[in-house]
């Protein structure tokens, strides 16, 4: 673990340079512990793949004092496995009408479309971090057999609900937006809801399982092709 200055009033706690389930669990456990301290001098605590950003009150801490405080407190963190984290199952229609890059992903990886679908929908994914857009959850880790680089030229508009992959991660676009990920399907699941206090049903303590559904079921759920 390493603590560095991010700006005049913030620090970053680095747990590792790599992205992995083990490091993600350390970040999640440390984030939960820091939140539980209810330290009034903490303005914001933001977890990422392998680090946590903390913005704090300058009248309470300088860098050296907050560094020591965090080092002392984080010794108390216990990292457990995440078998008790909530599992959210999401229905996906993997059709070429909505999965613009489904055939491309299959061809690049020398697989059939059905093999791509089976490999994507057979895993349970961890939420590593949320960013880029409100409700945009970065999920991992993809089966290496379908890992695919981002598009060289991003699309100007990707439809809301598009299920995508990039490198070893997968995600769902919570609203229409530009993007360069490979689109392999679509869901009606709402990743962003302004009526919720947390703005999303998904957080870093969520695990996600994608379930393949038919075109008919997708349309019945209100899906748009």
Buried (B, 14 or more C-beta within 10 A) or exposed (E): BEBEEBEEBBBBBBBBEEBBEEBBBBBBBBBBBBEEEEBEBBEEBBBBBBBBBBBBEEEEBEBEEBBEBBEEBBEEBEBEEBEEBEEBEBBBBBBEEBBBBBBBBBEBBEBEBEBBBBBBBEBEBBBBBBEBBBBBBBBBBBBEEBBBEBBEEEBEEBBBBBBBBBBBBBBBBBBEBEBBBBBBBBBBBBBBBEEEEEBBBBBBBBBBEBEBBEBEEBBEEEBEE
